[in-house]
């Protein structure tokens, strides 16, 4: 059996998080990425009273890490919901770290 192509090993994904507004939330949400040497390409946070909405997008992350990152985000204190959106861009060349 042949090795998966780079487009099969890397995916573009967004993590949508709903959490309680609290000090230290944003760096705690970045920790699951940092410990896997991942950097978000886009990061948006919006506070609405007691709720904070965060979206983190990665254009090319190892496919096998998506569920691990989502699980870690769900364990962050104050997080109430995590949704993962995978973006399929078969024609796009993905960045692969050397």
N, C-alpha and C positions, 0 to 999 in steps of 0.2 A: 504494500500500500504506500502511496506517495505522501510526502509531507504536505500539511496544509499550506496553501498559498498565503502570502502576507495579508491579503484582504480577508482571509478566514481567521487569522490569528488576532487581528486588530479590528476593533469596532469603534464607531463613534457613538457615544452615549451621554445622556444628560441625567442628572440626579435631581429630582424635585423634592425638597424637604419642607415640611411644615413643623415648626417647633415653637415652644414657649419662648418668649423674649426673655433673655437673661444675659448677664455679663459673661463673657468668655465663650459664648455659643459659637461664634464664627471660627475662631482658631480650632476649637474642638471638631468642627465639621471638616476642616482641612486635614486633620491628623490621619484619617484612613488613606488619603491620597499620599501624603508625605511619607508614611512608613513603607509605601510600595514604590517610592521614587516616581510618583506621578504628579503632574502639575495641571491644574485646570486651565483650559484655554479661555473659558469665560466663567465669571463668577458674579452673580447678582444676588443681592440681599435686599429685602424690603420689610420694614416693620409696619405693622398695623395693630396698634394697641398692644395687647398681650401676645399677639402672634407674630412670628417672623417667618417669612417665606424666602427660601434660598434655592437658587438653581445653579448647579455646577455642570459645565459641559466639557467633555474631553473629546477631541476630534479623532484621536487614535490611542486606544488603550487596549492592553491584552484582554481578549474576550473572556478568558478564564477568571479575570479579576473583577468583572462587573458585579457578580453576585456577592463576592467577598466585601467589596466596598459598600454595596447597598446594605449588607448585614451589619457592618460596622457602624454605618451612619444611623441605622435603626437603634443601636445600643447607646448612642450619645444621650446623656442626660437632657431631658426636655424635648427630645424629638418625638413627635406624635405620629408622623407619617413620612414614608419614603416611597417615591415612585421612580421607576427607571424607564427611560425612553431610549430605545436603540434607534439610531438613524442609519438607514441603509443608503450608502453612496457607492455603488459598485464601480462607477467610472472614475471616482476620485482616487488620486494617488495618496496613500497614507504615509505620514511621517514615521519612520522607524529609527529608533535610537541606535547608534552604533556601539 
